[in-house]
Amino acid sequence: MFRRDDKNRIAAIDTGVPAQAFTPVSILDPGPDGIPGAFDDQRLTNRGTPTKAHGLRNEL
């Protein structure tokens, strides 16, 4: 069972690193069985932080 509660959510805004600095990185999720190449695999897209932006985070 999965439940999502959208009340009283808090969002962090990073003012130190602009959104354009992040690059999309594709990651393979092998699924619950842990076997790459099976039917339950999916590709996830995450955002990679450039090395020059490390330490510049300023979350509000």
BELSULKA-V169214 format. One record per pair of residues at least 24 apart in sequence whose C-alpha atoms are under 7 Angstrom apart, sorted by the first residue. I is the first residue (numbers start at 1). J is the second residue. If there is no record, write none. Layout:
<<I & J> <I & J>>
//
This chain:
<<12 & 59> <12 & 60> <13 & 59> <13 & 60> <14 & 57> <14 & 58> <14 & 59> <14 & 60> <15 & 57> <15 & 58> <15 & 59> <16 & 56> <16 & 57> <16 & 58> <17 & 53> <17 & 56> <17 & 57> <21 & 49> <21 & 50> <22 & 47> <22 & 48> <22 & 49> <22 & 50> <23 & 47> <23 & 48> <23 & 49> <24 & 48>>
//
